[in-house]
């Protein structure tokens, strides 16, 4: 896919978000956490997340009631909180004729759009976006920054494989770029369902997750002027910069 095609595919979806900030873009409909439990391949996993019925604290490592069994690949300050659009489930279920429920694939947050704005998804949100979860004048509210997309792993296959024999759904999810994103915690606090979600900072409006996936997975190389703005994003997790740096055309 050419960079012109990438730009066109995101242009219209981003337009409604280029307003004066802060912008009330969504409401938080569910907060989820999981406990490490026996999983496939004789391993442990906390990928299955259940709704939390009361306010829960968030610190730099994420929700205090959430667990990650594999701390090498999950959790930590740059993967503190995970959000996955409900549309990802709709796409998976439609493609494979399944009924996978929300929360099955490990997300902590679910939102719904307000005031006619588009839903938060990979074509809308950008690396560096900071979101606040509460009324905008609440100085004690949680603030989260998007620092990287989620890379689907084999545990998605094992999780959905408990209910179906469909092979390698994780690869399909990765190809579609619909795996959601990880937040870094900017400000600790309490979070709960039904809170308003405000976009309060958008320092890199060009840097949608959709575009990042497309650039990272493209077989072609790009001029340095296309890639270098991404490498200059301070908060973008380093492994993504490594991938992008290899996409620069060497003439």
Backbone bond lengths (Angstrom), bond angles and torsions (degrees), N, CA, C in turn:
res aa  C-N    CA-C-N  psi(-1)  N-CA   C-N-CA  omega(-1)  CA-C   N-CA-C  phi
1 X - - - 1.461 - - 1.517 109.46 -
2 X 1.314 118.00 132.42 1.455 121.86 -179.93 1.518 110.29 -75.30
3 X 1.345 115.41 160.16 1.466 118.72 178.37 1.513 110.86 -64.76
4 X 1.355 117.79 -30.04 1.459 119.81 176.67 1.518 111.05 -63.14
5 X 1.336 116.66 -40.14 1.465 120.35 177.73 1.513 111.38 -65.78
6 X 1.316 116.21 -38.67 1.457 120.40 178.57 1.523 110.39 -62.51
7 X 1.330 116.57 -45.59 1.459 120.41 179.26 1.522 110.78 -60.45
8 X 1.336 117.34 -44.49 1.458 120.76 -176.93 1.521 111.30 -65.07
9 X 1.323 117.64 -36.97 1.466 120.33 -175.13 1.516 112.48 -68.11
10 X 1.339 117.47 -22.31 1.467 119.89 -178.18 1.520 113.22 -106.59
11 X 1.307 117.72 -12.59 1.466 120.46 -170.60 1.520 112.82 -58.73
12 X 1.327 117.17 -51.58 1.466 119.84 -175.32 1.520 112.16 -69.32
13 X 1.337 118.35 -38.34 1.450 120.81 -178.99 1.525 111.87 -65.38
14 X 1.337 117.59 -33.60 1.456 120.39 -177.27 1.516 112.74 -78.15
15 X 1.320 117.65 -19.12 1.460 120.59 -168.55 1.525 112.78 -57.62
16 X 1.332 117.35 -42.72 1.455 120.65 -175.98 1.519 112.69 -68.64
17 X 1.344 117.63 -16.93 1.458 120.34 -177.63 1.520 112.25 -92.59
18 X 1.309 117.88 -10.33 1.455 120.48 -179.39 1.526 109.95 -85.35
19 X 1.305 115.52 61.10 1.453 122.98 179.10 1.526 108.76 -115.60
20 X 1.324 114.92 173.43 1.454 118.34 175.04 1.520 109.54 -63.37
21 X 1.318 115.66 136.58 1.457 121.07 -179.90 1.531 108.90 -100.25
22 X 1.335 118.31 152.68 1.472 127.32 4.56 1.530 112.68 -75.16
23 X 1.326 114.82 152.20 1.461 121.96 -178.81 1.524 109.64 -127.60
24 X 1.321 115.85 124.09 1.461 120.53 175.13 1.526 107.50 -75.21
25 X 1.324 116.04 104.53 1.464 119.83 -172.22 1.520 114.11 -105.31
26 X 1.356 117.55 -17.97 1.470 119.17 -174.67 1.515 109.16 -164.81
27 X 1.320 114.26 170.68 1.460 121.67 168.34 1.519 108.60 -118.38
28 X 1.302 115.62 144.13 1.456 121.67 178.55 1.526 108.30 -82.02
29 X 1.317 117.47 113.41 1.462 121.01 -175.28 1.515 113.46 -94.28
30 X 1.337 117.62 -22.74 1.465 119.13 -179.41 1.523 110.09 -158.72
31 X 1.333 115.01 141.39 1.464 122.62 171.52 1.520 106.57 -118.54
32 X 1.341 116.04 133.03 1.463 120.41 -174.73 1.527 111.43 -128.48
33 X 1.319 114.76 150.69 1.462 121.71 174.10 1.521 108.27 -143.67
34 X 1.328 115.66 162.09 1.460 120.07 -178.78 1.513 111.57 -138.35
35 X 1.325 115.11 160.76 1.455 123.08 175.71 1.529 108.82 -112.59
36 X 1.314 115.94 143.15 1.457 120.35 177.30 1.525 109.77 -65.08
37 X 1.322 115.62 126.41 1.459 122.02 -177.12 1.529 108.98 -137.33
38 X 1.347 117.29 160.12 1.465 119.25 175.72 1.525 110.54 -55.32
39 X 1.331 114.86 136.88 1.451 120.93 -173.88 1.527 108.56 -133.05
40 X 1.311 116.18 -167.46 1.462 121.17 -178.70 1.532 110.33 -68.56
41 X 1.323 116.15 162.30 1.469 123.82 176.12 1.521 111.91 57.40
42 X 1.332 116.06 31.12 1.455 122.58 178.34 1.535 112.27 57.56
43 X 1.307 115.53 35.79 1.450 121.34 177.81 1.522 110.53 -115.59
44 X 1.327 115.06 173.86 1.451 122.55 174.25 1.522 108.56 -107.00
45 X 1.325 116.38 151.89 1.457 120.73 176.10 1.516 109.67 -157.61
46 X 1.343 114.89 151.37 1.469 121.63 173.32 1.519 109.58 -118.37
47 X 1.335 117.02 29.57 1.460 120.92 -176.28 1.526 112.64 -65.58
48 X 1.313 117.47 -28.66 1.466 120.64 -179.05 1.526 108.86 -83.22
49 X 1.318 117.02 114.29 1.461 121.73 -174.99 1.525 110.63 -107.79
50 X 1.328 116.56 136.60 1.464 122.71 179.75 1.527 109.84 -111.14
51 X 1.344 117.41 148.46 1.465 120.34 179.43 1.520 112.18 -59.84
52 X 1.333 115.72 141.93 1.459 122.71 174.79 1.523 107.43 -97.65
53 X 1.311 116.86 130.17 1.468 121.73 -172.34 1.517 113.84 -92.56
54 X 1.312 117.94 -0.76 1.467 120.70 -177.35 1.526 108.83 -142.01
55 X 1.334 117.76 163.42 1.467 119.43 177.23 1.524 111.42 -55.69
56 X 1.322 116.11 143.95 1.463 121.26 -178.92 1.526 108.72 -133.72
57 X 1.316 115.72 146.05 1.455 121.04 -178.82 1.529 110.75 -80.47
58 X 1.330 115.26 145.45 1.457 122.81 172.33 1.523 108.08 -121.77
59 X 1.344 115.96 129.86 1.461 120.52 171.32 1.525 109.03 -122.42
60 X 1.313 118.76 -167.59 1.462 120.97 -172.03 1.529 113.04 -63.97
61 X 1.334 117.35 -16.34 1.462 121.29 178.27 1.522 112.94 -96.56
62 X 1.334 117.98 -4.39 1.454 121.02 178.73 1.505 112.85 117.28
63 X 1.333 116.56 -158.09 1.459 121.38 178.66 1.526 109.14 -67.48
64 X 1.317 115.98 132.48 1.462 119.31 -174.75 1.522 112.33 -68.93
65 X 1.327 118.00 -19.08 1.467 120.78 179.50 1.531 112.22 -97.15
66 X 1.327 117.86 -0.34 1.457 121.43 -178.43 1.525 110.06 -92.28
67 X 1.322 115.94 150.59 1.460 121.38 178.78 1.523 110.26 -126.68
68 X 1.328 115.37 155.57 1.460 123.28 170.53 1.524 107.06 -132.31
69 X 1.314 115.95 123.49 1.459 119.64 -178.01 1.519 111.54 -76.10
70 X 1.337 116.99 -34.62 1.457 122.80 -177.96 1.518 108.48 -108.54
71 X 1.328 116.86 88.27 1.459 121.04 -175.86 1.532 112.65 -73.00
72 X 1.337 117.58 -11.39 1.458 119.51 176.75 1.526 111.10 -70.75
73 X 1.325 116.65 -36.22 1.464 121.18 -174.89 1.529 113.68 -113.84
74 X 1.319 118.19 -10.91 1.463 121.04 -175.98 1.524 110.03 -133.50
75 X 1.321 115.26 150.59 1.449 120.51 178.18 1.520 111.89 76.87
76 X 1.319 115.78 -174.19 1.450 122.00 -176.74 1.513 111.49 95.20
77 X 1.332 117.66 169.27 1.470 121.47 -173.76 1.519 114.92 -58.88
78 X 1.336 118.96 -29.43 1.458 120.98 -178.97 1.525 112.66 -95.90
79 X 1.326 116.04 2.89 1.467 122.38 173.45 1.525 108.01 -139.49
80 X 1.320 115.64 43.41 1.461 119.86 -170.61 1.520 112.69 -69.86
81 X 1.332 116.61 -40.73 1.471 121.80 -176.87 1.525 107.48 -138.28
82 X 1.322 115.59 139.08 1.472 120.80 -178.12 1.525 109.91 -116.40
83 X 1.333 115.57 134.87 1.471 121.09 172.92 1.515 109.26 -122.38
84 X 1.328 115.88 137.84 1.466 122.94 178.37 1.517 108.20 -131.91
85 X 1.328 118.26 125.55 1.468 119.78 -179.91 1.527 111.49 -64.07
86 X 1.321 118.69 139.45 1.471 120.39 174.65 1.522 112.57 -55.42
87 X 1.327 117.40 -28.42 1.467 120.36 179.28 1.515 112.25 -61.02
88 X 1.334 117.25 -25.17 1.466 119.24 177.53 1.522 110.53 -62.45
89 X 1.316 116.51 -40.33 1.469 120.06 177.32 1.524 110.80 -66.42
90 X 1.325 116.24 -40.00 1.463 119.48 178.60 1.527 110.39 -60.63
91 X 1.328 116.77 -41.06 1.459 120.62 -179.47 1.529 111.68 -68.82
92 X 1.324 116.46 -43.14 1.467 120.22 178.25 1.520 110.57 -62.33
93 X 1.323 116.06 -46.92 1.465 119.79 -177.47 1.523 111.89 -65.03
94 X 1.333 116.51 -38.47 1.463 119.78 179.18 1.527 111.31 -69.03
95 X 1.325 116.72 -40.31 1.472 120.54 -177.17 1.528 112.27 -68.58
96 X 1.340 116.82 -38.52 1.458 120.93 -172.54 1.524 113.67 -113.08
97 X 1.351 115.94 7.47 1.465 120.72 179.28 1.530 111.06 56.22
98 X 1.324 114.77 52.29 1.457 121.54 -177.92 1.526 110.59 -118.10
99 X 1.333 115.36 178.24 1.455 121.55 175.94 1.530 108.85 -135.46
100 X 1.316 115.43 51.40 1.456 120.74 179.19 1.526 108.98 -69.92
101 X 1.317 116.68 128.53 1.467 120.62 -175.05 1.522 110.83 -88.67
102 X 1.332 115.38 154.24 1.455 121.83 175.38 1.532 109.13 -59.76
103 X 1.332 116.03 137.23 1.456 122.06 -177.82 1.513 113.67 100.55
104 X 1.339 116.65 -13.03 1.461 121.10 -177.08 1.521 111.96 -69.49
105 X 1.325 117.68 -28.58 1.459 121.01 -170.14 1.527 113.69 -106.38
106 X 1.318 116.65 20.10 1.448 119.81 164.51 1.515 118.04 95.41
107 X 1.336 117.85 8.27 1.468 117.96 -177.71 1.527 111.72 -79.22
108 X 1.334 114.66 149.80 1.461 121.61 177.63 1.522 112.92 -94.99
109 X 1.339 117.07 -31.13 1.459 120.99 -173.41 1.521 111.14 -123.83
110 X 1.343 114.91 141.83 1.463 122.15 172.42 1.524 107.56 -131.74
111 X 1.330 116.21 134.63 1.462 120.73 -179.06 1.517 110.54 -127.90
112 X 1.331 115.52 164.99 1.454 121.70 170.26 1.521 108.39 -134.43
113 X 1.329 115.53 145.41 1.461 121.24 -175.23 1.521 111.50 -70.45
114 X 1.319 115.66 161.40 1.465 122.59 177.98 1.524 109.42 -132.36
115 X 1.318 115.46 159.53 1.465 123.30 170.10 1.527 113.76 54.92
116 X 1.339 115.97 33.79 1.451 119.84 176.47 1.511 115.14 76.12
117 X 1.334 117.89 4.89 1.456 120.73 176.81 1.520 110.31 -74.48
118 X 1.341 117.40 156.15 1.470 119.06 177.53 1.517 111.13 -69.52
119 X 1.325 115.82 154.87 1.460 120.89 177.41 1.527 110.19 -64.27
120 X 1.312 115.69 148.28 1.458 120.09 173.70 1.519 109.25 -67.08
121 X 1.315 116.40 116.67 1.458 121.11 174.07 1.521 108.48 -149.95
122 X 1.326 116.58 -173.24 1.458 120.79 -172.83 1.527 113.29 -67.92
123 X 1.319 117.37 -19.96 1.463 119.92 177.24 1.525 112.32 -83.91
124 X 1.319 116.80 -11.08 1.462 122.56 -174.68 1.520 112.24 -107.29
125 X 1.333 117.45 -49.49 1.461 120.04 -173.28 1.519 110.70 -80.65
126 X 1.329 115.24 154.48 1.461 122.46 -175.56 1.522 110.87 -125.13
127 X 1.326 115.13 151.79 1.455 119.60 169.55 1.529 108.00 -58.51
128 X 1.322 115.93 134.67 1.461 121.31 -179.51 1.508 114.83 93.91
129 X 1.335 117.98 -13.85 1.468 120.29 177.35 1.525 109.83 -58.15
130 X 1.329 116.22 136.27 1.461 121.33 174.85 1.522 108.34 -116.44
131 X 1.320 115.50 130.88 1.459 122.69 -178.21 1.524 109.82 -117.99
132 X 1.334 115.03 141.61 1.455 121.56 175.41 1.515 108.95 -113.71
133 X 1.346 115.02 139.18 1.458 121.45 -174.47 1.525 109.38 -114.27
134 X 1.331 114.87 86.65 1.461 123.55 178.28 1.514 107.21 159.40
135 X 1.329 116.12 -179.66 1.462 119.56 170.96 1.520 108.67 -59.32
136 X 1.308 116.17 146.95 1.462 120.77 -169.04 1.518 112.58 -65.63
137 X 1.345 118.84 -25.30 1.461 120.71 -178.40 1.524 113.03 -89.87
138 X 1.319 117.75 9.76 1.461 121.68 179.80 1.530 109.18 -87.93
139 X 1.307 116.66 107.34 1.465 121.18 -175.13 1.520 113.07 -78.29
140 X 1.309 118.15 -4.14 1.466 121.57 -179.75 1.529 112.83 -107.51
141 X 1.317 117.14 10.39 1.458 120.09 -173.87 1.527 111.63 -82.98
142 X 1.322 114.85 157.96 1.456 122.14 177.91 1.533 110.32 -66.60
143 X 1.323 115.73 138.06 1.456 122.30 171.47 1.525 108.79 -127.65
144 X 1.339 115.97 133.20 1.463 122.38 -176.78 1.528 109.84 -128.23
145 X 1.339 115.72 142.49 1.469 121.67 179.21 1.535 109.98 -117.75
146 X 1.338 116.79 134.07 1.459 121.05 175.92 1.525 109.23 -76.28
147 X 1.337 116.23 125.65 1.461 120.36 -178.47 1.525 113.64 -121.10
148 X 1.347 118.29 -13.74 1.460 119.80 179.20 1.527 110.49 -172.18
149 X 1.326 115.93 154.32 1.467 118.93 169.70 1.528 109.64 -73.16
150 X 1.306 114.52 166.50 1.469 119.55 172.16 1.525 108.73 -89.23
151 X 1.317 115.96 134.61 1.460 121.21 172.84 1.525 108.29 -92.64
152 X 1.327 118.33 115.68 1.467 119.60 179.53 1.527 110.45 -62.14
153 X 1.309 116.72 140.14 1.463 120.91 178.84 1.528 109.76 -122.30
154 X 1.331 114.87 177.85 1.462 120.97 -176.09 1.522 112.83 -60.77
155 X 1.332 117.63 -19.63 1.459 118.66 -179.09 1.529 112.12 -67.01
156 X 1.336 116.68 -25.00 1.461 118.24 172.16 1.525 110.03 -63.62
157 X 1.333 116.15 -41.62 1.469 119.41 176.62 1.526 110.91 -61.20
158 X 1.336 116.29 -45.97 1.463 120.02 -178.13 1.526 111.49 -66.91
159 X 1.333 116.52 -37.50 1.458 120.12 -179.26 1.533 111.12 -66.22
160 X 1.323 116.13 -51.87 1.467 119.03 178.66 1.521 110.31 -70.57
161 X 1.323 116.55 -28.58 1.461 120.38 179.21 1.513 114.29 -65.13
162 X 1.333 116.48 -13.36 1.466 118.79 174.33 1.531 111.21 -66.96
163 X 1.341 115.88 -22.61 1.457 120.32 -174.20 1.531 112.63 -114.55
164 X 1.322 117.32 -14.47 1.460 120.44 -173.99 1.515 109.91 -151.29
165 X 1.326 115.71 160.09 1.454 121.57 178.19 1.530 112.13 -99.00
166 X 1.318 117.51 11.65 1.459 120.62 179.59 1.533 108.97 -63.40
167 X 1.339 118.81 124.52 1.463 121.04 -176.49 1.523 113.62 -84.10
168 X 1.314 115.57 143.71 1.467 124.37 166.62 1.529 114.51 51.21
169 X 1.322 115.31 51.11 1.461 119.98 173.83 1.531 110.35 -65.16
170 X 1.328 117.38 -30.34 1.458 120.51 -179.32 1.521 111.16 -59.39
171 X 1.326 117.61 -39.96 1.467 120.81 179.10 1.522 110.63 -64.82
172 X 1.326 116.56 -39.70 1.466 120.33 178.41 1.527 110.29 -65.19
173 X 1.336 116.99 -44.18 1.460 121.46 178.37 1.531 110.43 -59.64
174 X 1.323 116.20 -42.88 1.455 120.69 179.07 1.518 111.20 -63.15
175 X 1.316 116.47 -44.18 1.468 120.32 179.88 1.524 111.04 -62.25
176 X 1.324 117.24 -36.46 1.456 121.46 179.26 1.531 112.43 -77.53
177 X 1.333 116.94 -19.38 1.462 120.18 -178.60 1.511 113.45 69.22
178 X 1.335 117.25 37.88 1.468 121.33 -174.50 1.531 111.50 -118.76
179 X 1.319 116.13 35.15 1.465 120.03 -175.30 1.512 113.68 -91.76
180 X 1.330 118.26 0.11 1.453 120.42 179.79 1.514 112.04 86.01
181 X 1.350 116.34 -159.61 1.458 120.15 -173.43 1.515 110.52 -151.90
182 X 1.345 113.56 162.59 1.457 121.43 178.27 1.522 110.15 -109.67
183 X 1.340 113.42 145.07 1.462 121.54 176.84 1.524 111.11 -107.69
184 X 1.316 114.31 147.90 1.455 123.33 162.08 1.525 107.56 -98.68
185 X 1.315 117.64 141.70 1.461 120.76 -178.82 1.527 109.26 -83.03
186 X 1.317 115.69 119.76 1.468 122.18 177.62 1.519 110.19 -87.08
187 X 1.337 116.18 -41.47 1.463 120.66 179.57 1.520 109.50 -141.52
188 X 1.333 115.34 127.07 1.462 121.61 177.29 1.528 110.38 -64.87
189 X 1.326 114.91 163.65 1.454 119.57 175.84 1.509 111.27 164.42
190 X 1.324 115.45 -164.82 1.455 122.49 178.32 1.524 108.97 -106.45
191 X 1.315 115.22 143.51 1.460 120.12 -179.87 1.524 108.70 -132.82
192 X 1.328 114.95 150.16 1.462 120.19 -176.17 1.526 108.78 -157.14
193 X 1.316 116.12 155.16 1.460 120.07 175.58 1.525 110.11 -61.73
194 X 1.321 115.64 154.92 1.461 125.23 177.06 1.531 113.34 80.29
195 X 1.310 118.17 4.76 1.459 119.56 175.48 1.525 110.25 -77.54
196 X 1.334 117.46 148.00 1.469 119.48 171.38 1.527 109.80 -71.47
197 X 1.327 115.98 150.47 1.461 122.18 178.20 1.522 108.00 -116.24
198 X 1.327 116.48 121.44 1.453 122.26 -179.64 1.531 110.12 -111.53
199 X 1.324 115.93 131.25 1.462 120.77 166.77 1.522 106.76 -80.98
200 X 1.334 116.96 116.40 1.464 119.30 -174.87 1.529 112.63 -111.26
201 X 1.334 117.91 -19.38 1.463 120.75 177.01 1.521 108.85 -141.95
202 X 1.321 116.49 137.89 1.471 122.22 173.04 1.530 107.64 -141.33
203 X 1.328 117.53 79.25 1.461 120.48 -176.51 1.529 114.32 -74.63
204 X 1.339 117.31 -19.99 1.464 120.46 -175.86 1.530 109.84 -130.74
205 X 1.322 117.59 74.01 1.476 119.97 -175.26 1.525 114.15 -65.33
206 X 1.320 118.00 -14.63 1.472 120.62 177.10 1.524 112.17 -81.01
207 X 1.346 116.90 -16.14 1.466 121.05 -163.92 1.526 112.92 -96.03
208 X 1.332 117.04 57.02 1.468 118.87 176.16 1.519 110.50 -67.01
209 X 1.321 115.55 153.13 1.456 119.19 177.14 1.525 111.14 -66.13
210 X 1.323 116.50 -33.20 1.455 119.95 177.23 1.526 110.12 -58.92
211 X 1.321 116.78 -45.87 1.459 120.42 -178.67 1.528 110.46 -67.05
212 X 1.335 116.99 -38.26 1.462 120.59 179.02 1.522 110.90 -61.96
213 X 1.329 117.02 -44.17 1.461 120.52 176.82 1.524 110.67 -60.56
214 X 1.313 117.29 -44.84 1.458 120.85 -176.68 1.525 111.76 -65.62
215 X 1.318 116.99 -43.60 1.453 120.05 177.43 1.529 111.39 -64.42
216 X 1.317 116.40 -42.91 1.468 120.83 -177.17 1.520 112.25 -65.66
217 X 1.335 116.99 -33.85 1.459 120.89 -175.71 1.518 113.82 -97.35
218 X 1.329 117.09 -3.90 1.462 119.93 -178.68 1.528 110.83 -65.99
219 X 1.337 115.94 142.03 1.462 120.63 176.44 1.521 111.18 -80.09
220 X 1.307 117.02 -23.65 1.459 121.03 -178.33 1.522 111.24 -82.19
221 X 1.327 115.78 164.62 1.458 123.03 173.55 1.526 108.95 -99.97
222 X 1.340 115.94 160.47 1.458 120.88 -177.01 1.523 110.46 -127.19
223 X 1.323 115.14 156.71 1.455 119.48 174.05 1.522 109.71 -61.93
224 X 1.308 115.65 152.04 1.463 120.52 -178.04 1.523 111.74 -58.08
225 X 1.320 117.39 -33.26 1.466 120.26 -177.83 1.522 112.32 -66.00
226 X 1.331 116.85 -20.65 1.467 120.65 176.23 1.519 111.10 -78.71
227 X 1.318 117.02 -40.70 1.462 122.22 -172.60 1.526 112.99 -88.95
228 X 1.309 117.41 -35.95 1.466 119.98 -172.29 1.534 114.38 -59.10
229 X 1.351 120.28 -35.53 1.472 117.92 175.99 1.531 112.71 -59.56
230 X 1.324 117.18 -31.77 1.464 120.41 177.79 1.525 110.72 -70.39
231 X 1.328 116.42 -39.66 1.459 120.16 -179.39 1.518 111.52 -67.53
232 X 1.320 116.78 -19.61 1.463 121.46 179.51 1.525 113.17 -87.09
233 X 1.331 117.39 -3.53 1.468 120.53 179.02 1.522 108.69 -76.59
234 X 1.304 116.29 108.11 1.470 120.75 -172.87 1.524 112.32 -59.92
235 X 1.322 117.85 -38.48 1.464 120.42 -172.70 1.527 113.63 -86.57
236 X 1.344 119.01 -7.45 1.464 120.28 178.73 1.516 109.47 -67.58
237 X 1.311 116.88 126.98 1.462 122.62 -177.70 1.533 110.54 -57.10
238 X 1.342 116.53 139.71 1.457 122.38 -166.76 1.523 114.49 -60.36
239 X 1.326 118.63 -34.69 1.469 119.30 -176.73 1.521 111.56 -64.41
240 X 1.335 116.82 -30.27 1.456 120.24 176.64 1.526 110.90 -71.40
241 X 1.325 117.31 -35.88 1.458 120.34 175.85 1.530 110.81 -64.64
242 X 1.320 116.29 -36.88 1.460 120.06 178.40 1.515 111.02 -62.43
243 X 1.331 116.06 -44.00 1.463 120.60 177.95 1.525 110.61 -62.15
244 X 1.325 116.53 -46.58 1.465 120.77 -176.90 1.526 111.64 -65.71
245 X 1.318 117.06 -38.52 1.461 120.24 -178.73 1.526 111.73 -58.76
246 X 1.339 116.50 -31.56 1.464 121.35 179.64 1.523 112.04 -75.86
247 X 1.327 117.18 -8.30 1.470 121.06 179.80 1.527 112.13 -90.07
248 X 1.327 118.25 -1.99 1.466 120.20 -178.97 1.521 109.76 -75.44
249 X 1.294 116.02 129.79 1.467 121.90 179.75 1.529 109.92 -70.30
250 X 1.317 115.91 130.03 1.450 121.64 178.78 1.527 108.66 -104.57
251 X 1.313 117.81 99.84 1.464 121.92 -178.98 1.527 111.15 -104.73
